[in-house]
């Protein structure tokens, strides 16, 4: 079923992770296209200035902010309840919020692993499930789930992050088939090395040696080169065209091709490129 182009103007968009990086740029891009906004983030100090700048630039739009820790199930449910109370119909839900965790499986705690799963997978699942009535209330809605390069490949040192992003990818691809009959499109986004704060804000496994943390963080931060405003523009163009899948930057496209050509053998290449050795500490994730 081919869906018509998504119409941004006059609709409400709900966006998580809106206080910085791709999320902040998505918020500005949505406003420029005429969407009213519900912006969600855990960082109130960064979120409110983003909202204020949009209100100043687009005084005719409604911009609502919700501060919530998406690792907390009750907080996610609270966000959904407030959105439904104020917006019985929404046009777009973008599950963009995410956190990273560096460290081998034996170097991260169960609690850290669960936190990553809760933010990166459980929160999008819960929000999507709760907001489906609003998303399907009028024809032509759209859902965006921001996965990752590590939702395409799973390098050593990224067991939690890859698990969460592969799960989000699977959910998205299943929903795409289910929601098409309701006239709702689904786009799964796989960003590569986007120039944001993801490296400096990444969690580090409790068992990773202290002397390796800062060196690895700086090394990976240097690989984040793709501008977040360009990434956001590509995402919104993909929404307009109802694209099912979007890979951003060569750092996502090349590994995807490699994994397709070498479904098993690509893992050896990834290990060689990341420099992770058996028994060595992993480096923080590269993404948004």
C-alpha positions in Angstrom: 0.0 0.0 0.0 1.5 3.3 -1.1 0.8 6.1 1.3 0.5 9.8 0.2 3.2 12.2 1.2 3.2 13.2 4.8 1.8 16.6 5.6 3.6 18.4 8.4 1.6 21.7 8.6 -1.3 21.9 11.1 -0.4 18.6 12.8 1.1 17.8 16.2 4.5 16.0 16.3 5.7 14.3 19.5 9.5 14.2 19.7 11.7 12.5 22.4 15.3 13.5 23.0 14.6 17.0 21.9 17.1 18.9 24.0 20.1 18.5 21.8 21.8 16.8 18.8 19.5 15.4 16.1 16.5 15.9 18.3 17.0 19.6 18.7 17.5 20.0 14.9 14.4 17.9 14.3 12.4 20.2 16.5 13.5 23.3 14.5 12.8 21.5 11.2 9.3 20.4 12.3 8.5 23.9 13.4 9.7 25.3 10.1 7.3 22.9 8.3 4.4 24.1 10.4 4.0 21.4 13.0 2.9 22.0 16.6 5.3 20.3 19.0 5.4 18.2 22.1 9.1 18.1 23.1 10.3 15.5 25.6 13.7 15.2 27.3 15.2 14.4 30.7 17.4 17.6 30.6 15.1 20.5 31.4 18.0 23.0 31.3 18.7 22.2 27.7 15.1 21.5 26.6 13.5 24.8 27.6 15.9 27.1 25.7 15.2 24.9 22.6 11.5 25.4 23.0 11.9 29.1 23.7 13.9 29.7 20.5 11.2 27.9 18.5 8.4 29.9 20.1 10.2 33.1 19.3 10.8 32.1 15.7 7.3 30.6 15.1 4.9 32.4 17.4 1.9 30.9 15.7 2.8 27.3 16.8 2.0 25.5 20.0 5.2 24.2 21.7 4.8 22.0 24.8 7.6 20.6 26.8 7.6 17.5 29.0 10.5 16.7 31.2 10.8 12.9 31.9 13.3 10.2 32.5 12.4 7.6 29.9 14.3 4.9 31.9 11.4 5.1 34.4 8.4 3.2 33.2 6.0 5.4 35.2 7.5 8.5 33.7 7.0 7.2 30.2 3.4 6.3 31.0 2.9 9.8 32.4 4.2 11.4 29.2 1.7 9.3 27.2 -1.2 10.2 29.4 -0.4 13.9 29.2 -0.1 13.8 25.4 -3.4 11.9 25.0 -5.2 14.3 27.4 -4.1 17.3 25.3 -3.8 15.8 21.9 -6.3 13.1 21.1 -5.0 13.2 17.5 -1.3 13.5 16.6 0.3 13.3 13.2 3.9 12.2 14.0 5.7 10.4 16.8 9.5 10.4 16.6 11.2 8.1 19.2 14.7 9.7 19.0 15.9 9.6 22.7 18.7 7.2 23.4 21.7 6.5 25.6 24.9 4.7 25.0 26.9 2.3 27.1 30.5 1.2 26.4 32.1 -1.9 27.8 32.2 -5.7 27.2 29.3 -7.7 28.5 31.3 -8.8 31.5 32.2 -5.2 32.2 28.7 -3.7 32.4 26.3 -4.3 35.3 22.8 -5.8 34.8 21.4 -2.5 36.0 23.3 -0.6 33.3 22.2 -3.0 30.7 18.6 -2.7 31.7 18.8 1.1 31.8 19.9 1.1 28.1 17.2 -1.3 27.1 14.6 0.8 29.0 15.5 4.1 27.4 16.3 2.8 23.9 13.6 0.1 23.5 11.0 -0.1 26.2 10.3 3.7 26.2 9.6 3.8 22.4 7.6 0.6 22.6 5.4 2.0 25.5 5.0 5.4 23.9 4.1 3.9 20.5 1.6 1.4 22.1 -0.1 4.1 24.2 -0.2 6.8 21.5 -1.5 4.5 18.7 -5.1 5.7 19.2 -4.0 9.3 18.7 -1.7 8.4 15.8 -4.5 6.5 14.0 -7.3 9.0 14.9 -6.9 10.8 11.6 -5.5 9.4 8.3 -1.9 9.9 7.3 0.0 9.6 10.5 3.7 8.6 10.7 6.0 6.9 13.2 9.8 7.3 13.3 12.1 5.1 15.4 15.7 6.1 15.5 17.8 3.0 15.7 21.5 3.1 14.9 24.4 1.8 12.9 24.6 -0.7 15.8 21.1 -1.8 14.9 22.7 -3.1 11.7 25.9 -4.5 13.0 26.9 -5.6 16.6 30.5 -4.9 17.4 32.3 -6.1 20.5 31.8 -3.8 23.5 28.2 -2.9 22.5 26.1 -5.7 23.7 23.5 -3.5 25.5 23.3 -0.8 22.9 23.1 -3.2 19.9 20.5 -5.3 21.7 18.3 -2.2 22.2 18.7 -0.9 18.7 18.3 -4.3 17.0 15.1 -4.7 19.1 13.9 -1.3 18.0 14.6 -2.1 14.4 12.6 -5.4 14.7 9.6 -3.6 16.3 9.7 -0.9 13.6 9.8 -3.3 10.7 6.9 -5.4 12.1 4.8 -2.2 12.8 5.4 -1.0 9.3 3.4 -4.0 7.9 0.7 -3.7 10.6 0.1 0.0 10.5 0.0 0.4 6.7 -3.6 -0.7 6.7 -4.4 2.2 9.1 -2.7 4.7 6.8 0.3 5.1 9.1 3.8 5.1 7.8 6.9 3.9 9.7 10.5 4.9 9.1 13.4 3.2 10.8 16.5 5.5 11.0 20.1 4.2 11.3 22.5 7.1 11.9 26.2 6.6 11.7 28.7 9.1 13.3 26.6 12.2 13.9 28.3 15.2 15.5 26.5 15.3 18.9 27.2 14.8 22.6 26.6 11.0 22.5 30.3 10.1 23.1 30.7 12.4 26.1 27.4 11.5 27.6 27.8 7.7 27.1 27.6 5.5 30.1 30.7 3.4 30.8 30.6 -0.1 32.2 31.4 -0.3 35.9 34.2 -2.8 35.1 36.0 -0.8 32.4 39.4 0.3 33.7 39.5 4.0 34.6 42.6 4.8 32.7 41.0 3.7 29.4 37.8 5.7 29.6 38.8 9.2 28.6 41.2 8.1 25.8 38.5 5.9 24.2 35.9 8.7 24.6 38.0 11.2 22.8 38.9 8.8 20.1 35.3 8.1 19.3 34.2 11.7 19.6 36.7 12.4 16.8 34.7 10.1 14.6 31.5 12.0 15.0 31.6 14.3 12.0 28.2 14.3 10.2 26.3 17.5 11.0 23.1 16.9 13.1 21.1 19.5 11.1 21.8 17.6 7.9 20.8 14.4 9.6 17.5 15.9 10.8 16.8 17.3 7.3 17.3 13.8 5.8 15.0 12.3 8.4 12.2 14.8 7.7 12.6 14.3 4.0 12.3 10.5 4.6 9.1 11.1 6.6 7.6 13.2 3.8 8.4 10.5 1.3 7.2 7.7 3.7 10.6 5.9 3.3 10.8 2.7 5.3 14.5 2.8 6.0 17.1 5.6 6.2 20.8 5.2 6.7 22.7 8.4 7.5 26.3 9.0 6.6 28.9 6.7 5.0 29.7 5.4 8.5 26.3 3.6 8.4 26.0 2.8 4.7 29.4 1.1 4.3 29.0 -1.3 7.3 25.5 -2.1 6.1 26.8 -3.1 2.7 29.6 -5.1 4.3 27.1 -7.0 6.6 24.9 -7.8 3.6 27.9 -9.1 1.5 29.5 -11.0 4.5 26.7 -11.9 6.9 29.2 -13.8 9.2 32.6 -12.6 8.0 31.9 -8.9 8.5 32.3 -9.4 12.3 36.0 -10.0 11.8 36.4 -6.8 9.8 34.4 -4.8 12.5 36.7 -6.1 15.2 39.8 -5.2 13.3 38.5 -1.7 12.6 37.3 -1.0 16.2 40.5 -2.4 17.7 38.7 -4.4 20.3 40.6 -7.4 21.4 39.5 -10.5 23.3 39.8 -9.5 26.9 40.3 -5.8 26.0 38.0 -3.0 27.2 35.5 -1.7 24.7 35.2 1.9 23.5 32.1 4.1 23.8 29.5 3.9 21.1 29.5 6.0 17.9 26.1 7.4 17.0 24.1 10.5 17.5 
